[in-house]
Amino acid sequence: MSKVNNILDETLIGEQIMKVEDKPKTVVKTNNEGNDFEYQRQNFYSLVEKGQDAIEGILDLARESEHPRTYEVAGQLIKNVAEVTEKLGDLHLKMQKLKELPDKGPKNVTNALFVGSTTELQKMLKNNK
């Protein structure tokens, strides 16, 4: 740990810490499934990018400290980013299924059904003769 502390002390003394500005978050208030899909997709992309940055940082730290726990944390981060990318793929499959769903409905009605009482049906049949 002393190696990491020494490196951090050398880099932070006399230098200003840079502030990271977050991008403004966009809030979508419609119930359109296309907009929801895009919003969720953007969130997944953002999570993957942040996860990749975190992986790079923890791997650098693991190389410097040579501590087994940092490598364990790096492995967990890699697993989490892989799960998010898998969820992104699942999101695309679900969206495709939603788009294909209306096209699979019946195109021809083969069994016509009369809705009414038996007396109304008999009157209708008498009028057709």
Distance bins in CASP14 RR format, pairs under 12 A and 6 or more apart:
PFRMAT RR
TARGET T0000
AUTHOR 0000-0000-0000
RMODE 2
METHOD distances of the structure
MODEL  1
1 7 0 0 0 0 0 1 0 0 0 0 0
1 8 0 0 0 0 0 1 0 0 0 0 0
1 61 0 0 0 0 0 1 0 0 0 0 0
1 64 0 0 0 0 0 1 0 0 0 0 0
1 65 1 0 0 1 0 0 0 0 0 0 0
1 66 0 0 0 0 0 1 0 0 0 0 0
1 67 1 0 0 1 0 0 0 0 0 0 0
1 69 0 0 0 0 0 1 0 0 0 0 0
1 70 0 0 0 0 0 1 0 0 0 0 0
2 8 0 0 0 0 0 1 0 0 0 0 0
2 9 0 0 0 0 0 1 0 0 0 0 0
2 64 0 0 0 0 0 1 0 0 0 0 0
2 65 0 0 0 0 1 0 0 0 0 0 0
2 67 0 0 0 0 0 1 0 0 0 0 0
3 9 0 0 0 0 0 1 0 0 0 0 0
3 10 0 0 0 0 0 1 0 0 0 0 0
3 61 0 0 0 0 0 1 0 0 0 0 0
3 63 0 0 0 0 0 1 0 0 0 0 0
3 64 1 0 0 1 0 0 0 0 0 0 0
3 65 1 0 0 1 0 0 0 0 0 0 0
3 66 0 0 0 0 1 0 0 0 0 0 0
3 67 0 0 0 0 1 0 0 0 0 0 0
4 10 0 0 0 0 0 1 0 0 0 0 0
4 11 0 0 0 0 0 1 0 0 0 0 0
4 60 0 0 0 0 0 1 0 0 0 0 0
4 61 1 0 0 1 0 0 0 0 0 0 0
4 62 0 0 0 0 0 1 0 0 0 0 0
4 63 0 0 0 0 0 1 0 0 0 0 0
4 64 1 0 1 0 0 0 0 0 0 0 0
4 65 1 0 1 0 0 0 0 0 0 0 0
4 66 0 0 0 0 1 0 0 0 0 0 0
4 67 0 0 0 0 1 0 0 0 0 0 0
4 70 0 0 0 0 1 0 0 0 0 0 0
5 11 0 0 0 0 0 1 0 0 0 0 0
5 12 0 0 0 0 0 1 0 0 0 0 0
5 13 0 0 0 0 0 1 0 0 0 0 0
5 64 0 0 0 0 0 1 0 0 0 0 0
5 65 0 0 0 0 1 0 0 0 0 0 0
6 12 0 0 0 0 0 1 0 0 0 0 0
6 13 0 0 0 0 0 1 0 0 0 0 0
6 64 0 0 0 0 0 1 0 0 0 0 0
6 65 0 0 0 0 0 1 0 0 0 0 0
7 13 0 0 0 0 0 1 0 0 0 0 0
7 60 0 0 0 0 0 1 0 0 0 0 0
7 61 0 0 0 0 1 0 0 0 0 0 0
7 63 0 0 0 0 0 1 0 0 0 0 0
7 64 1 0 0 1 0 0 0 0 0 0 0
7 65 0 0 0 0 1 0 0 0 0 0 0
8 15 0 0 0 0 0 1 0 0 0 0 0
8 17 0 0 0 0 0 1 0 0 0 0 0
8 61 0 0 0 0 0 1 0 0 0 0 0
8 64 0 0 0 0 1 0 0 0 0 0 0
8 65 0 0 0 0 0 1 0 0 0 0 0
9 15 0 0 0 0 0 1 0 0 0 0 0
11 17 0 0 0 0 1 0 0 0 0 0 0
11 18 0 0 0 0 0 1 0 0 0 0 0
11 64 0 0 0 0 0 1 0 0 0 0 0
12 18 0 0 0 0 0 1 0 0 0 0 0
20 50 0 0 0 0 0 1 0 0 0 0 0
20 53 0 0 0 0 0 1 0 0 0 0 0
22 46 0 0 0 0 0 1 0 0 0 0 0
22 50 0 0 0 0 0 1 0 0 0 0 0
23 42 0 0 0 0 0 1 0 0 0 0 0
23 45 0 0 0 0 0 1 0 0 0 0 0
23 46 0 0 0 0 1 0 0 0 0 0 0
23 49 0 0 0 0 0 1 0 0 0 0 0
23 50 0 0 0 0 0 1 0 0 0 0 0
25 39 0 0 0 0 0 1 0 0 0 0 0
25 42 0 0 0 0 1 0 0 0 0 0 0
25 43 0 0 0 0 1 0 0 0 0 0 0
25 46 0 0 0 0 1 0 0 0 0 0 0
26 35 0 0 0 0 0 1 0 0 0 0 0
26 38 0 0 0 0 0 1 0 0 0 0 0
26 39 1 0 0 1 0 0 0 0 0 0 0
26 42 0 0 0 0 1 0 0 0 0 0 0
26 43 0 0 0 0 0 1 0 0 0 0 0
26 46 0 0 0 0 0 1 0 0 0 0 0
27 35 0 0 0 0 0 1 0 0 0 0 0
27 39 0 0 0 0 1 0 0 0 0 0 0
27 42 0 0 0 0 0 1 0 0 0 0 0
27 43 0 0 0 0 0 1 0 0 0 0 0
28 34 0 0 0 0 1 0 0 0 0 0 0
28 35 1 0 1 0 0 0 0 0 0 0 0
28 36 1 0 0 1 0 0 0 0 0 0 0
28 37 0 0 0 0 0 1 0 0 0 0 0
28 38 1 0 0 1 0 0 0 0 0 0 0
28 39 1 0 1 0 0 0 0 0 0 0 0
28 40 0 0 0 0 1 0 0 0 0 0 0
28 41 0 0 0 0 0 1 0 0 0 0 0
28 42 0 0 0 0 1 0 0 0 0 0 0
28 43 0 0 0 0 0 1 0 0 0 0 0
29 35 0 0 0 0 1 0 0 0 0 0 0
29 36 0 0 0 0 0 1 0 0 0 0 0
29 39 0 0 0 0 0 1 0 0 0 0 0
30 36 0 0 0 0 1 0 0 0 0 0 0
30 37 0 0 0 0 0 1 0 0 0 0 0
30 38 0 0 0 0 0 1 0 0 0 0 0
30 39 0 0 0 0 1 0 0 0 0 0 0
31 39 0 0 0 0 0 1 0 0 0 0 0
32 38 0 0 0 0 1 0 0 0 0 0 0
32 39 0 0 0 0 1 0 0 0 0 0 0
33 39 0 0 0 0 0 1 0 0 0 0 0
33 40 0 0 0 0 0 1 0 0 0 0 0
33 91 0 0 0 0 0 1 0 0 0 0 0
33 94 0 0 0 0 0 1 0 0 0 0 0
33 95 1 0 0 1 0 0 0 0 0 0 0
33 97 0 0 0 0 0 1 0 0 0 0 0
33 98 1 0 0 1 0 0 0 0 0 0 0
33 99 0 0 0 0 1 0 0 0 0 0 0
33 101 0 0 0 0 0 1 0 0 0 0 0
34 40 0 0 0 0 1 0 0 0 0 0 0
34 41 0 0 0 0 1 0 0 0 0 0 0
34 42 0 0 0 0 0 1 0 0 0 0 0
34 91 0 0 0 0 0 1 0 0 0 0 0
34 94 0 0 0 0 0 1 0 0 0 0 0
34 95 1 0 0 1 0 0 0 0 0 0 0
34 98 0 0 0 0 1 0 0 0 0 0 0
34 99 0 0 0 0 1 0 0 0 0 0 0
35 41 0 0 0 0 0 1 0 0 0 0 0
35 42 0 0 0 0 0 1 0 0 0 0 0
36 42 0 0 0 0 0 1 0 0 0 0 0
36 43 0 0 0 0 0 1 0 0 0 0 0
36 91 0 0 0 0 0 1 0 0 0 0 0
36 94 0 0 0 0 0 1 0 0 0 0 0
36 95 0 0 0 0 1 0 0 0 0 0 0
36 98 0 0 0 0 0 1 0 0 0 0 0
37 43 0 0 0 0 0 1 0 0 0 0 0
37 44 0 0 0 0 0 1 0 0 0 0 0
37 88 0 0 0 0 0 1 0 0 0 0 0
37 89 0 0 0 0 0 1 0 0 0 0 0
37 91 1 0 0 1 0 0 0 0 0 0 0
37 92 0 0 0 0 1 0 0 0 0 0 0
37 93 0 0 0 0 0 1 0 0 0 0 0
37 94 0 0 0 0 1 0 0 0 0 0 0
37 95 1 0 1 0 0 0 0 0 0 0 0
37 96 0 0 0 0 0 1 0 0 0 0 0
37 98 0 0 0 0 1 0 0 0 0 0 0
37 99 0 0 0 0 0 1 0 0 0 0 0
38 44 0 0 0 0 0 1 0 0 0 0 0
38 45 0 0 0 0 0 1 0 0 0 0 0
38 91 0 0 0 0 0 1 0 0 0 0 0
38 92 0 0 0 0 0 1 0 0 0 0 0
38 95 0 0 0 0 1 0 0 0 0 0 0
39 45 0 0 0 0 0 1 0 0 0 0 0
39 46 0 0 0 0 0 1 0 0 0 0 0
39 91 0 0 0 0 0 1 0 0 0 0 0
40 46 0 0 0 0 0 1 0 0 0 0 0
40 47 0 0 0 0 0 1 0 0 0 0 0
40 84 0 0 0 0 0 1 0 0 0 0 0
40 87 0 0 0 0 1 0 0 0 0 0 0
40 88 0 0 0 0 1 0 0 0 0 0 0
40 89 0 0 0 0 0 1 0 0 0 0 0
40 90 0 0 0 0 0 1 0 0 0 0 0
40 91 1 0 0 1 0 0 0 0 0 0 0
40 92 0 0 0 0 0 1 0 0 0 0 0
40 94 0 0 0 0 1 0 0 0 0 0 0
40 95 0 0 0 0 1 0 0 0 0 0 0
41 47 0 0 0 0 0 1 0 0 0 0 0
41 48 0 0 0 0 0 1 0 0 0 0 0
41 84 0 0 0 0 0 1 0 0 0 0 0
41 85 0 0 0 0 0 1 0 0 0 0 0
41 87 0 0 0 0 0 1 0 0 0 0 0
41 88 1 0 0 1 0 0 0 0 0 0 0
41 89 0 0 0 0 1 0 0 0 0 0 0
41 90 0 0 0 0 0 1 0 0 0 0 0
41 91 1 0 0 1 0 0 0 0 0 0 0
41 92 0 0 0 0 1 0 0 0 0 0 0
41 94 0 0 0 0 0 1 0 0 0 0 0
41 95 0 0 0 0 1 0 0 0 0 0 0
42 48 0 0 0 0 0 1 0 0 0 0 0
42 49 0 0 0 0 0 1 0 0 0 0 0
42 88 0 0 0 0 0 1 0 0 0 0 0
42 91 0 0 0 0 0 1 0 0 0 0 0
43 49 0 0 0 0 0 1 0 0 0 0 0
43 50 0 0 0 0 0 1 0 0 0 0 0
43 84 0 0 0 0 1 0 0 0 0 0 0
43 87 0 0 0 0 0 1 0 0 0 0 0
43 88 0 0 0 0 1 0 0 0 0 0 0
43 91 0 0 0 0 0 1 0 0 0 0 0
44 50 0 0 0 0 0 1 0 0 0 0 0
44 51 0 0 0 0 0 1 0 0 0 0 0
44 81 0 0 0 0 0 1 0 0 0 0 0
44 83 0 0 0 0 0 1 0 0 0 0 0
44 84 1 0 1 0 0 0 0 0 0 0 0
44 85 1 0 0 1 0 0 0 0 0 0 0
44 86 0 0 0 0 0 1 0 0 0 0 0
44 87 1 0 0 1 0 0 0 0 0 0 0
44 88 1 0 1 0 0 0 0 0 0 0 0
44 89 0 0 0 0 1 0 0 0 0 0 0
44 90 0 0 0 0 0 1 0 0 0 0 0
44 91 1 0 0 1 0 0 0 0 0 0 0
44 92 0 0 0 0 0 1 0 0 0 0 0
45 51 0 0 0 0 0 1 0 0 0 0 0
45 52 0 0 0 0 0 1 0 0 0 0 0
45 81 0 0 0 0 0 1 0 0 0 0 0
45 84 0 0 0 0 1 0 0 0 0 0 0
45 85 0 0 0 0 1 0 0 0 0 0 0
45 87 0 0 0 0 0 1 0 0 0 0 0
45 88 1 0 0 1 0 0 0 0 0 0 0
45 89 0 0 0 0 0 1 0 0 0 0 0
45 91 0 0 0 0 0 1 0 0 0 0 0
46 52 0 0 0 0 0 1 0 0 0 0 0
46 53 0 0 0 0 0 1 0 0 0 0 0
46 81 0 0 0 0 0 1 0 0 0 0 0
46 84 0 0 0 0 1 0 0 0 0 0 0
46 88 0 0 0 0 0 1 0 0 0 0 0
47 53 0 0 0 0 0 1 0 0 0 0 0
47 54 0 0 0 0 0 1 0 0 0 0 0
47 77 0 0 0 0 0 1 0 0 0 0 0
47 80 0 0 0 0 1 0 0 0 0 0 0
47 81 1 0 0 1 0 0 0 0 0 0 0
47 82 0 0 0 0 0 1 0 0 0 0 0
47 83 0 0 0 0 1 0 0 0 0 0 0
47 84 1 0 1 0 0 0 0 0 0 0 0
47 85 0 0 0 0 1 0 0 0 0 0 0
47 87 0 0 0 0 1 0 0 0 0 0 0
47 88 0 0 0 0 1 0 0 0 0 0 0
48 54 0 0 0 0 0 1 0 0 0 0 0
48 55 0 0 0 0 0 1 0 0 0 0 0
48 77 0 0 0 0 0 1 0 0 0 0 0
48 78 0 0 0 0 0 1 0 0 0 0 0
48 80 0 0 0 0 1 0 0 0 0 0 0
48 81 1 0 1 0 0 0 0 0 0 0 0
48 82 0 0 0 0 1 0 0 0 0 0 0
48 83 0 0 0 0 0 1 0 0 0 0 0
48 84 1 0 1 0 0 0 0 0 0 0 0
48 85 1 0 1 0 0 0 0 0 0 0 0
48 86 0 0 0 0 0 1 0 0 0 0 0
48 87 0 0 0 0 1 0 0 0 0 0 0
48 88 1 0 0 1 0 0 0 0 0 0 0
48 89 0 0 0 0 0 1 0 0 0 0 0
49 55 0 0 0 0 0 1 0 0 0 0 0
49 56 0 0 0 0 0 1 0 0 0 0 0
49 81 0 0 0 0 1 0 0 0 0 0 0
49 84 0 0 0 0 0 1 0 0 0 0 0
49 85 0 0 0 0 0 1 0 0 0 0 0
49 88 0 0 0 0 0 1 0 0 0 0 0
50 56 0 0 0 0 0 1 0 0 0 0 0
50 57 0 0 0 0 0 1 0 0 0 0 0
50 77 0 0 0 0 0 1 0 0 0 0 0
50 80 0 0 0 0 0 1 0 0 0 0 0
50 81 0 0 0 0 1 0 0 0 0 0 0
50 84 0 0 0 0 1 0 0 0 0 0 0
51 57 0 0 0 0 1 0 0 0 0 0 0
51 58 0 0 0 0 1 0 0 0 0 0 0
51 59 0 0 0 0 0 1 0 0 0 0 0
51 74 0 0 0 0 0 1 0 0 0 0 0
51 75 0 0 0 0 0 1 0 0 0 0 0
51 76 0 0 0 0 0 1 0 0 0 0 0
51 77 1 0 0 1 0 0 0 0 0 0 0
51 78 0 0 0 0 1 0 0 0 0 0 0
51 79 0 0 0 0 0 1 0 0 0 0 0
51 80 1 0 0 1 0 0 0 0 0 0 0
51 81 1 0 1 0 0 0 0 0 0 0 0
51 82 0 0 0 0 0 1 0 0 0 0 0
51 83 0 0 0 0 0 1 0 0 0 0 0
51 84 1 0 0 1 0 0 0 0 0 0 0
51 85 0 0 0 0 0 1 0 0 0 0 0
52 58 0 0 0 0 0 1 0 0 0 0 0
52 59 0 0 0 0 0 1 0 0 0 0 0
52 74 0 0 0 0 0 1 0 0 0 0 0
52 77 0 0 0 0 1 0 0 0 0 0 0
52 78 0 0 0 0 1 0 0 0 0 0 0
52 80 0 0 0 0 0 1 0 0 0 0 0
52 81 1 0 0 1 0 0 0 0 0 0 0
52 82 0 0 0 0 0 1 0 0 0 0 0
52 84 0 0 0 0 0 1 0 0 0 0 0
52 85 0 0 0 0 0 1 0 0 0 0 0
53 59 0 0 0 0 0 1 0 0 0 0 0
53 60 0 0 0 0 0 1 0 0 0 0 0
53 77 0 0 0 0 0 1 0 0 0 0 0
53 81 0 0 0 0 0 1 0 0 0 0 0
54 60 0 0 0 0 0 1 0 0 0 0 0
54 61 0 0 0 0 0 1 0 0 0 0 0
54 73 0 0 0 0 1 0 0 0 0 0 0
54 74 0 0 0 0 1 0 0 0 0 0 0
54 75 0 0 0 0 0 1 0 0 0 0 0
54 76 0 0 0 0 0 1 0 0 0 0 0
54 77 1 0 1 0 0 0 0 0 0 0 0
54 78 0 0 0 0 1 0 0 0 0 0 0
54 80 0 0 0 0 1 0 0 0 0 0 0
54 81 0 0 0 0 1 0 0 0 0 0 0
54 84 0 0 0 0 0 1 0 0 0 0 0
55 61 0 0 0 0 0 1 0 0 0 0 0
55 62 0 0 0 0 0 1 0 0 0 0 0
55 70 0 0 0 0 0 1 0 0 0 0 0
55 71 0 0 0 0 0 1 0 0 0 0 0
55 73 0 0 0 0 1 0 0 0 0 0 0
55 74 1 0 0 1 0 0 0 0 0 0 0
55 75 0 0 0 0 1 0 0 0 0 0 0
55 76 0 0 0 0 0 1 0 0 0 0 0
55 77 1 0 1 0 0 0 0 0 0 0 0
55 78 1 0 1 0 0 0 0 0 0 0 0
55 79 0 0 0 0 0 1 0 0 0 0 0
55 80 0 0 0 0 1 0 0 0 0 0 0
55 81 1 0 0 1 0 0 0 0 0 0 0
55 82 0 0 0 0 0 1 0 0 0 0 0
55 84 0 0 0 0 0 1 0 0 0 0 0
56 62 0 0 0 0 0 1 0 0 0 0 0
56 63 0 0 0 0 0 1 0 0 0 0 0
56 74 0 0 0 0 1 0 0 0 0 0 0
56 77 0 0 0 0 1 0 0 0 0 0 0
56 78 0 0 0 0 0 1 0 0 0 0 0
56 81 0 0 0 0 0 1 0 0 0 0 0
57 63 0 0 0 0 1 0 0 0 0 0 0
57 64 0 0 0 0 0 1 0 0 0 0 0
57 65 0 0 0 0 0 1 0 0 0 0 0
57 70 0 0 0 0 1 0 0 0 0 0 0
57 73 0 0 0 0 0 1 0 0 0 0 0
57 74 0 0 0 0 1 0 0 0 0 0 0
57 77 0 0 0 0 1 0 0 0 0 0 0
58 64 0 0 0 0 0 1 0 0 0 0 0
58 65 0 0 0 0 0 1 0 0 0 0 0
58 67 0 0 0 0 0 1 0 0 0 0 0
58 69 0 0 0 0 0 1 0 0 0 0 0
58 70 1 0 0 1 0 0 0 0 0 0 0
58 71 0 0 0 0 1 0 0 0 0 0 0
58 72 0 0 0 0 1 0 0 0 0 0 0
58 73 1 0 1 0 0 0 0 0 0 0 0
58 74 1 0 1 0 0 0 0 0 0 0 0
58 75 0 0 0 0 1 0 0 0 0 0 0
58 76 0 0 0 0 1 0 0 0 0 0 0
58 77 1 0 1 0 0 0 0 0 0 0 0
58 78 0 0 0 0 1 0 0 0 0 0 0
58 80 0 0 0 0 0 1 0 0 0 0 0
58 81 0 0 0 0 0 1 0 0 0 0 0
59 65 0 0 0 0 0 1 0 0 0 0 0
59 70 0 0 0 0 1 0 0 0 0 0 0
59 71 0 0 0 0 1 0 0 0 0 0 0
59 73 0 0 0 0 1 0 0 0 0 0 0
59 74 1 0 1 0 0 0 0 0 0 0 0
59 75 0 0 0 0 1 0 0 0 0 0 0
59 77 0 0 0 0 1 0 0 0 0 0 0
59 78 0 0 0 0 1 0 0 0 0 0 0
60 66 0 0 0 0 0 1 0 0 0 0 0
60 70 0 0 0 0 1 0 0 0 0 0 0
60 74 0 0 0 0 1 0 0 0 0 0 0
61 67 0 0 0 0 1 0 0 0 0 0 0
61 69 0 0 0 0 0 1 0 0 0 0 0
61 70 1 0 1 0 0 0 0 0 0 0 0
61 71 0 0 0 0 1 0 0 0 0 0 0
61 73 0 0 0 0 1 0 0 0 0 0 0
61 74 0 0 0 0 1 0 0 0 0 0 0
61 77 0 0 0 0 0 1 0 0 0 0 0
62 68 0 0 0 0 1 0 0 0 0 0 0
62 69 0 0 0 0 1 0 0 0 0 0 0
62 70 1 1 0 0 0 0 0 0 0 0 0
62 71 1 0 1 0 0 0 0 0 0 0 0
62 72 0 0 0 0 1 0 0 0 0 0 0
62 73 1 0 0 1 0 0 0 0 0 0 0
62 74 1 0 1 0 0 0 0 0 0 0 0
62 75 0 0 0 0 1 0 0 0 0 0 0
62 76 0 0 0 0 0 1 0 0 0 0 0
62 77 0 0 0 0 0 1 0 0 0 0 0
62 78 0 0 0 0 0 1 0 0 0 0 0
63 70 0 0 0 0 1 0 0 0 0 0 0
63 71 0 0 0 0 1 0 0 0 0 0 0
63 74 0 0 0 0 1 0 0 0 0 0 0
64 70 0 0 0 0 1 0 0 0 0 0 0
64 71 0 0 0 0 0 1 0 0 0 0 0
65 71 0 0 0 0 1 0 0 0 0 0 0
65 73 0 0 0 0 0 1 0 0 0 0 0
65 74 0 0 0 0 0 1 0 0 0 0 0
67 73 0 0 0 0 1 0 0 0 0 0 0
67 74 0 0 0 0 0 1 0 0 0 0 0
68 74 0 0 0 0 0 1 0 0 0 0 0
68 75 0 0 0 0 0 1 0 0 0 0 0
69 75 0 0 0 0 0 1 0 0 0 0 0
69 76 0 0 0 0 0 1 0 0 0 0 0
70 76 0 0 0 0 0 1 0 0 0 0 0
70 77 0 0 0 0 0 1 0 0 0 0 0
71 77 0 0 0 0 0 1 0 0 0 0 0
71 78 0 0 0 0 0 1 0 0 0 0 0
72 78 0 0 0 0 0 1 0 0 0 0 0
72 79 0 0 0 0 0 1 0 0 0 0 0
73 79 0 0 0 0 0 1 0 0 0 0 0
73 80 0 0 0 0 0 1 0 0 0 0 0
74 80 0 0 0 0 0 1 0 0 0 0 0
74 81 0 0 0 0 0 1 0 0 0 0 0
75 81 0 0 0 0 1 0 0 0 0 0 0
75 82 0 0 0 0 1 0 0 0 0 0 0
76 82 0 0 0 0 0 1 0 0 0 0 0
76 83 0 0 0 0 0 1 0 0 0 0 0
77 83 0 0 0 0 0 1 0 0 0 0 0
77 84 0 0 0 0 0 1 0 0 0 0 0
78 84 0 0 0 0 0 1 0 0 0 0 0
78 85 0 0 0 0 0 1 0 0 0 0 0
79 85 0 0 0 0 0 1 0 0 0 0 0
79 86 0 0 0 0 0 1 0 0 0 0 0
80 86 0 0 0 0 0 1 0 0 0 0 0
80 87 0 0 0 0 0 1 0 0 0 0 0
81 87 0 0 0 0 0 1 0 0 0 0 0
81 88 0 0 0 0 0 1 0 0 0 0 0
82 88 0 0 0 0 0 1 0 0 0 0 0
82 89 0 0 0 0 0 1 0 0 0 0 0
83 89 0 0 0 0 0 1 0 0 0 0 0
83 90 0 0 0 0 0 1 0 0 0 0 0
84 90 0 0 0 0 0 1 0 0 0 0 0
84 91 0 0 0 0 0 1 0 0 0 0 0
85 91 0 0 0 0 0 1 0 0 0 0 0
85 92 0 0 0 0 0 1 0 0 0 0 0
86 92 0 0 0 0 0 1 0 0 0 0 0
86 93 0 0 0 0 0 1 0 0 0 0 0
87 93 0 0 0 0 0 1 0 0 0 0 0
87 94 0 0 0 0 0 1 0 0 0 0 0
88 94 0 0 0 0 0 1 0 0 0 0 0
88 95 0 0 0 0 0 1 0 0 0 0 0
89 95 0 0 0 0 1 0 0 0 0 0 0
89 96 0 0 0 0 0 1 0 0 0 0 0
90 96 0 0 0 0 0 1 0 0 0 0 0
90 97 0 0 0 0 0 1 0 0 0 0 0
91 97 0 0 0 0 0 1 0 0 0 0 0
91 98 0 0 0 0 0 1 0 0 0 0 0
92 98 0 0 0 0 0 1 0 0 0 0 0
92 99 0 0 0 0 0 1 0 0 0 0 0
93 99 0 0 0 0 0 1 0 0 0 0 0
93 100 0 0 0 0 0 1 0 0 0 0 0
94 100 0 0 0 0 0 1 0 0 0 0 0
94 101 0 0 0 0 0 1 0 0 0 0 0
95 101 0 0 0 0 0 1 0 0 0 0 0
96 103 0 0 0 0 0 1 0 0 0 0 0
97 103 0 0 0 0 0 1 0 0 0 0 0
97 104 0 0 0 0 0 1 0 0 0 0 0
98 104 0 0 0 0 0 1 0 0 0 0 0
113 121 0 0 0 0 0 1 0 0 0 0 0
114 120 0 0 0 0 1 0 0 0 0 0 0
114 121 1 0 1 0 0 0 0 0 0 0 0
114 122 0 0 0 0 0 1 0 0 0 0 0
114 123 0 0 0 0 0 1 0 0 0 0 0
114 124 1 0 0 1 0 0 0 0 0 0 0
114 125 0 0 0 0 1 0 0 0 0 0 0
115 121 0 0 0 0 1 0 0 0 0 0 0
115 124 0 0 0 0 0 1 0 0 0 0 0
116 122 0 0 0 0 0 1 0 0 0 0 0
116 123 0 0 0 0 0 1 0 0 0 0 0
116 124 0 0 0 0 1 0 0 0 0 0 0
117 123 0 0 0 0 1 0 0 0 0 0 0
117 124 0 0 0 0 0 1 0 0 0 0 0
118 124 0 0 0 0 0 1 0 0 0 0 0
118 125 0 0 0 0 0 1 0 0 0 0 0
119 125 0 0 0 0 0 1 0 0 0 0 0
119 126 0 0 0 0 0 1 0 0 0 0 0
120 126 0 0 0 0 0 1 0 0 0 0 0
120 127 0 0 0 0 0 1 0 0 0 0 0
121 127 0 0 0 0 0 1 0 0 0 0 0
121 128 0 0 0 0 0 1 0 0 0 0 0
122 128 0 0 0 0 0 1 0 0 0 0 0
122 129 0 0 0 0 0 1 0 0 0 0 0
123 129 0 0 0 0 0 1 0 0 0 0 0
END
